[in-house]
């Protein structure tokens, strides 16, 4: 099957391994539906096609609000 949305050739390695920590903030006053999450993962497996963006550096964040 051809790769459609990934310009890089996929490595033979088919798994990711990392370790890290995360922070979840779920306020209990006034903003009941709001949650903020920040995670950092340190890769234990090296990939040659890593980019220079924040996600490739191991940082992931999300902001959620439930009505």
PAVEXZA-984652 format. One record per residue: residue number from 1; x, y, z of N, C-alpha, C, O, CB in turn. Coordinates in nm, 2 decimals, always signed. Each point is the difference from the previous one (the first is absolute). Glycine has a CB too. Layout:
// residues N
     k      n_x      n_y      n_z     ca_x     ca_y     ca_z      c_x      c_y      c_z      o_x      o_y      o_z     cb_x     cb_y     cb_z
   NUM        X        Y        Z        X        Y        Z        X        Y        Z        X        Y        Z        X        Y        Z
...
This chain:
// residues 67
     k      n_x      n_y      n_z     ca_x     ca_y     ca_z      c_x      c_y      c_z      o_x      o_y      o_z     cb_x     cb_y     cb_z
     1    +0.08    -0.12    +0.00    -0.08    +0.12    +0.00    +0.09    +0.12    +0.00    +0.10    +0.01    +0.08    -0.29    -0.13    +0.04
     2    +0.16    +0.22    -0.20    +0.07    +0.12    -0.01    -0.02    +0.09    +0.12    -0.11    +0.00    +0.06    +0.10    -0.01    -0.31
     3    +0.11    +0.09    +0.28    -0.02    +0.10    +0.11    -0.06    +0.13    -0.06    +0.05    +0.05    -0.10    +0.15    -0.15    +0.23
     4    -0.31    +0.14    -0.07    -0.07    +0.12    -0.06    +0.04    +0.13    +0.07    +0.03    +0.09    -0.07    -0.22    -0.25    +0.01
     5    +0.19    +0.16    +0.19    +0.02    +0.13    +0.07    +0.13    +0.01    +0.07    +0.02    +0.09    +0.08    -0.26    -0.08    -0.05
     6    +0.33    -0.11    -0.05    +0.13    +0.01    +0.07    +0.11    +0.00    -0.11    +0.02    -0.10    -0.07    -0.11    -0.03    +0.28
     7    +0.16    +0.24    -0.22    +0.10    +0.01    -0.11    +0.13    -0.08    +0.03    +0.08    -0.03    -0.09    -0.17    +0.25    +0.04
     8    +0.11    -0.27    +0.18    +0.11    -0.07    +0.04    -0.02    -0.15    -0.02    -0.11    -0.05    +0.03    +0.17    +0.23    +0.13
     9    +0.04    -0.26    -0.19    -0.01    -0.14    +0.00    -0.02    -0.05    +0.14    +0.07    +0.05    +0.09    +0.07    -0.07    -0.30
    10    -0.22    -0.08    +0.23    -0.02    -0.05    +0.13    +0.11    -0.09    +0.04    +0.05    -0.08    -0.08    -0.30    +0.09    +0.05
    11    +0.31    +0.00    +0.15    +0.11    -0.09    +0.04    -0.06    -0.14    +0.02    -0.12    -0.02    +0.02    +0.24    +0.21    +0.09
    12    -0.02    -0.29    -0.10    -0.04    -0.13    +0.03    -0.05    -0.02    +0.14    -0.08    -0.09    +0.03    +0.24    +0.01    -0.20
    13    -0.12    +0.17    +0.25    -0.04    +0.00    +0.14    -0.15    +0.03    +0.01    -0.05    +0.10    -0.06    +0.28    -0.03    +0.14
    14    -0.31    -0.15    -0.01    -0.14    +0.02    +0.00    -0.06    +0.03    +0.14    -0.12    -0.03    +0.02    +0.11    -0.12    -0.22
    15    +0.10    +0.19    +0.29    -0.05    +0.03    +0.13    +0.07    +0.12    +0.06    +0.11    +0.04    -0.04    -0.15    -0.28    +0.08
    16    -0.02    +0.30    +0.06    +0.05    +0.12    +0.07    +0.02    -0.04    +0.14    -0.09    -0.07    +0.06    -0.02    +0.23    -0.22
    17    +0.21    -0.12    +0.23    +0.02    -0.02    +0.14    +0.05    +0.14    +0.06    +0.09    +0.06    -0.05    -0.03    -0.31    +0.02
    18    -0.13    +0.29    +0.14    +0.04    +0.12    +0.06    -0.03    +0.00    +0.15    -0.07    -0.09    +0.04    +0.03    +0.22    -0.26
    19    +0.09    -0.04    +0.29    -0.03    +0.02    +0.14    -0.02    +0.15    +0.02    +0.05    +0.08    -0.07    +0.08    -0.29    +0.14
    20    -0.21    +0.24    +0.03    -0.02    +0.15    +0.02    -0.09    +0.02    +0.12    -0.02    -0.08    +0.08    +0.05    +0.12    -0.33
    21    -0.09    +0.08    +0.25    -0.09    +0.04    +0.10    -0.10    +0.10    -0.06    +0.01    +0.05    -0.11    +0.17    -0.08    +0.29
    22    -0.29    +0.05    -0.10    -0.11    +0.08    -0.05    -0.06    +0.08    +0.12    +0.02    -0.03    +0.12    -0.06    -0.13    -0.31
    23    -0.03    +0.26    +0.15    -0.07    +0.09    +0.10    -0.14    +0.01    -0.05    -0.02    +0.04    -0.12    +0.23    +0.08    +0.18
    24    -0.31    -0.14    +0.02    -0.14    +0.02    -0.03    -0.06    +0.09    +0.10    +0.01    -0.02    +0.12    -0.03    -0.21    -0.22
    25    -0.04    +0.34    +0.05    -0.06    +0.10    +0.09    -0.15    +0.00    -0.03    -0.04    +0.03    -0.12    +0.25    +0.11    +0.13
    26    -0.29    -0.17    +0.08    -0.14    -0.01    -0.01    -0.06    +0.09    +0.11    -0.03    -0.05    +0.11    +0.03    -0.19    -0.21
    27    -0.02    +0.37    +0.08    -0.05    +0.09    +0.11    -0.13    -0.04    +0.05    -0.09    -0.05    -0.07    +0.22    +0.23    -0.03
    28    -0.15    -0.16    +0.23    -0.13    -0.03    +0.06    -0.08    +0.12    +0.04    -0.11    -0.01    +0.06    +0.22    -0.20    +0.03
    29    -0.07    +0.33    -0.13    -0.07    +0.12    +0.04    -0.04    +0.08    -0.13    +0.09    +0.05    -0.07    +0.03    -0.04    +0.29
    30    -0.24    +0.00    -0.25    -0.05    +0.09    -0.10    +0.01    -0.05    -0.15    -0.08    +0.03    -0.08    +0.14    +0.14    +0.23
    31    +0.04    -0.26    -0.18    +0.03    -0.04    -0.13    -0.01    -0.16    +0.00    +0.09    -0.07    -0.03    +0.06    +0.27    -0.02
    32    -0.27    -0.25    +0.08    -0.02    -0.14    +0.02    +0.04    -0.08    -0.13    +0.05    -0.12    +0.02    -0.23    +0.17    +0.14
    33    +0.15    +0.00    -0.28    +0.03    -0.08    -0.12    +0.14    +0.01    -0.06    +0.03    -0.06    -0.10    -0.27    +0.08    +0.06
    34    +0.32    +0.06    +0.10    +0.14    +0.03    -0.05    +0.10    -0.09    +0.05    +0.00    -0.03    +0.12    -0.06    +0.27    -0.14
    35    +0.15    -0.29    -0.06    +0.11    -0.08    +0.04    +0.12    +0.03    -0.09    -0.02    +0.02    -0.12    -0.13    -0.20    +0.21
    36    +0.27    +0.19    -0.03    +0.12    +0.03    -0.08    +0.10    -0.11    +0.03    +0.01    -0.05    +0.11    -0.05    +0.30    -0.09
    37    +0.10    -0.30    -0.13    +0.10    -0.11    +0.02    +0.13    +0.03    -0.07    +0.00    +0.05    -0.12    -0.20    -0.21    +0.13
    38    +0.31    +0.13    +0.05    +0.13    +0.02    -0.06    +0.08    -0.12    +0.03    +0.02    -0.04    +0.12    -0.03    +0.29    -0.09
    39    +0.07    -0.31    -0.13    +0.08    -0.12    +0.01    +0.14    +0.02    -0.06    +0.01    +0.07    -0.10    -0.22    -0.22    +0.10
    40    +0.31    +0.08    +0.05    +0.13    +0.00    -0.06    +0.05    -0.14    +0.00    -0.01    -0.07    +0.10    +0.06    +0.30    -0.02
    41    -0.01    -0.28    -0.20    +0.05    -0.13    -0.02    +0.14    +0.00    -0.05    +0.03    +0.07    -0.10    -0.26    -0.15    +0.06
    42    +0.32    +0.01    +0.10    +0.14    -0.02    -0.04    +0.01    -0.13    -0.08    -0.02    -0.10    +0.05    +0.11    +0.24    +0.15
    43    -0.05    -0.13    -0.33    +0.00    -0.12    -0.08    +0.12    -0.09    +0.04    +0.11    +0.04    +0.02    -0.22    +0.09    -0.21
    44    +0.08    -0.26    +0.19    +0.10    -0.10    +0.03    +0.04    -0.07    -0.13    +0.10    -0.08    +0.00    -0.19    +0.05    +0.23
    45    +0.03    +0.06    -0.34    +0.03    -0.05    -0.13    +0.02    +0.11    -0.09    -0.08    +0.10    +0.00    -0.06    -0.31    +0.03
    46    +0.25    +0.21    -0.11    +0.04    +0.11    -0.08    -0.06    -0.02    -0.14    +0.02    -0.10    -0.06    +0.19    +0.14    +0.20
    47    -0.27    +0.07    -0.20    -0.04    +0.00    -0.14    +0.07    +0.10    -0.07    +0.02    +0.12    +0.05    -0.25    -0.20    +0.01
    48    +0.27    +0.05    -0.18    +0.08    +0.10    -0.08    -0.08    +0.11    -0.06    +0.05    +0.10    -0.03    +0.10    -0.28    -0.02
    49    -0.28    +0.16    +0.04    -0.09    +0.10    -0.07    -0.07    +0.09    +0.09    -0.10    +0.06    -0.03    +0.07    -0.22    -0.15
    50    +0.08    +0.17    +0.31    -0.06    +0.10    +0.09    +0.01    +0.14    -0.05    +0.11    +0.04    -0.05    -0.06    -0.19    +0.24
    51    -0.15    +0.23    -0.18    +0.00    +0.14    -0.04    +0.04    +0.09    +0.11    +0.05    -0.04    +0.11    -0.23    -0.01    -0.27
    52    +0.16    +0.18    +0.14    +0.04    +0.10    +0.09    -0.12    +0.07    +0.06    +0.00    +0.12    +0.02    +0.21    -0.09    -0.14
    53    -0.32    -0.10    +0.14    -0.12    +0.06    +0.06    -0.02    -0.04    +0.14    +0.07    -0.09    +0.05    -0.17    +0.10    -0.28
    54    +0.01    +0.05    +0.30    -0.02    -0.02    +0.14    -0.04    -0.15    +0.03    +0.03    -0.05    +0.11    -0.09    +0.30    -0.08
    55    -0.02    -0.31    -0.12    -0.05    -0.13    +0.03    +0.12    -0.10    -0.02    +0.01    -0.10    +0.07    -0.24    +0.16    -0.15
    56    +0.32    -0.04    -0.02    +0.11    -0.09    -0.02    +0.10    +0.02    +0.12    +0.08    -0.10    +0.02    -0.11    +0.11    -0.27
    57    +0.03    +0.10    +0.32    +0.08    +0.01    +0.12    -0.06    -0.06    +0.12    +0.06    +0.00    +0.11    +0.02    +0.21    -0.20
    58    -0.19    -0.27    +0.08    -0.06    -0.08    +0.11    -0.10    +0.07    +0.08    -0.04    -0.05    +0.11    +0.24    -0.07    -0.11
    59    -0.25    +0.24    -0.04    -0.09    +0.08    +0.07    -0.14    -0.01    -0.06    -0.02    +0.02    -0.12    +0.20    +0.14    +0.19
    60    -0.28    -0.19    +0.01    -0.14    -0.01    -0.04    -0.08    +0.07    +0.09    +0.01    -0.01    +0.12    +0.03    -0.21    -0.23
    61    -0.14    +0.30    +0.06    -0.09    +0.07    +0.09    -0.14    +0.00    -0.06    -0.02    -0.01    -0.12    +0.21    +0.16    +0.21
    62    -0.29    -0.14    +0.00    -0.14    +0.01    -0.05    -0.07    +0.09    +0.10    +0.02    +0.00    +0.12    -0.01    -0.23    -0.23
    63    -0.11    +0.30    +0.06    -0.10    +0.07    +0.08    -0.14    -0.05    -0.04    -0.03    +0.01    -0.12    +0.19    +0.20    +0.13
    64    -0.23    -0.25    +0.08    -0.14    -0.05    -0.02    -0.10    +0.07    +0.08    +0.03    +0.04    +0.12    +0.07    -0.26    -0.17
    65    -0.22    +0.24    +0.00    -0.11    +0.06    +0.07    -0.12    -0.08    -0.04    -0.04    -0.02    -0.11    +0.15    +0.25    +0.12
    66    -0.18    -0.28    +0.10    -0.13    -0.07    -0.02    -0.11    +0.09    +0.04    +0.00    +0.05    +0.11    +0.11    -0.28    -0.07
    67    -0.21    +0.24    -0.12    -0.12    +0.08    +0.03    -0.10    -0.07    +0.09    -0.10    +0.05    +0.04    +0.13    +0.07    -0.25
